[in-house]
Amino acid sequence: MMINSCLEHSSKSSSIRHTVRVGILSLGCPKTLVDSETILGKLASRHYRFAPSVTDCDVALINTCAFIQEAKEESIERILELIELKKEGRIKILIVMGCLVQRYVNELRKELAEVDGFIGSGDYEHFDRLVRKALQGDKVVSVKTPGYIPGKGEKRIALTPRHYRYLKISEGCNHRCAFCTIPSFRGKHRSRPMKDIIEETRQLIWEGAKEIVLTGQDTTHYGRDTQGRFLLPELLRNLDQLEGIEWLRLLYTYPTCLKNDLMETLQQSNHICHYLDVPLQHISDPILKSMQRGVTKEKIIELITRSRKTIPDLAIRTTLIVGYPGETDKQFDELMDFMKVMRFERLGIFTYSQEEGTAAAKMKNQIPDRIKKERFERAMLLQQEISEKNNRLWVGKTLKTLIDERDEKDPHKWLGRSYMDAPEVDGTVWVHSPTALKIGHFYNIRIRRTEAYDLMGEIQL
């Protein structure tokens, strides 16, 4: 996910006597996007307003990702592009922030002398003050407690269409998976107060949101740190009752924390999408043990079977890792067989990334890149076949569809999503309509044909 936006600010109350245009480039996951919206909200409280492009601003902000090697490379590439724009005089001040800074601040300061400020993933409370210091010529470095938690009533500026909004219910993670570095730059799990989340949801609905997507590194752990028990089902029940809500979507549920009451809450709700995002990572018991996932193959199969029995139309999204250290051909074949049997509605594949500071990075039996790439391609090809077969089952059926945008090339074609599709990561329902549809509205769409990942249909009269 990459979001590009800008603000303008008339800085009458500061020592700066001209209008300061501020642009932001947001990379990475929905949690980072929420942070970027919060940052803009803090600047907006100082009378900033939107401007056309991040490539032509006085102050350029880039919110980075450091999840895996590919994400780090993209972040560095974008930073270097902005540095070139600064050299050309199109940008005056460049501030790099977020997860990459939290993880590598010393290395970045050494290698990127052209950058005017480095702000970590948690120090957004006084963001306006830090920007002002950079504008006054100071080199800004602020890396403190990782992972920013929004406070009560904090303003956000939408970087998504207003009809769907992300809402961060927690920050950080208490799990210690052997391949993952996220706790090092996002911190331990911390839940937001339930009242704050409910009030923010009301605000987002008032602003026009029809779909609220709940996010956190592990949403199922919500409440365990503050109340000693899992409170996600209670939170969902409260949000489900809010007037004006259409869809609630839940991301990033951890398999060991998926209890019966959560599945029953989804099944009994009026507005929670029958969509379960549960990253499983692998199915081979030796690999799961090495990954420190705290779950077994038997438990995973039982979880999926139970969930689908409770909610027959449940769409399950998962992610799997191929090429993990020590993964044998037999274990990879076991993973492929698992995919064939479970026929996941939505699935993403990652090739293992050897991240310094993790237990897996120190393992001696690393898989060569060539084999990782081959396994990735085989797994993706299999999932494409599975997805295509799953989609064919929808031909002739009707799906409630949220319209996201109009196709740029065909004025009679619209892009929408069903309950099975989270923004940015899942498939699309392509809708043909000779009359104009309203973006952000729901329509009943009869599916006429399918592709590997997308559905095509028309309005059901």
Secondary structure, DSSP 8 states (H G I E B T S, - for coil): -EEEEEEEEE-TTSS--SEEEEEEEEESSHHHHHHHHHHHHHHHTTTEE--S-TTSEEEEEEEE--SSHHHHHHHHHHHHHHHHHHHTTSEEEEEEEEHHHHHHHHHHHHH-TT--EEE-SS--TTHHHHHHHHHTT--EEE--SSS----TT-----SS-TTEEEEE-EE------TT--HHHHH-S-EE--HHHHHHHHHHHHHTT-SEEEEE-TTGGGTTHHHHSS--HHHHHHHHHTSTT--EEEE----GGG--HHHHHHHHH-SSB-SEEE---B---HHHHHHHT-S--HHHHHHHHHHHHHHSTT-EEEEEEEES-TT--HHHHHHHHHHHHHH--SEEEEEE----TTSTGGG-S----HHHHHHHHHHHHHHHHHHHHHHHHTTTT-EEEEEEEEE-SS-TTEEEEE-TT--TTTS--EEEE-SS---TT-EEEEEEEEE-SS-EEEEE--
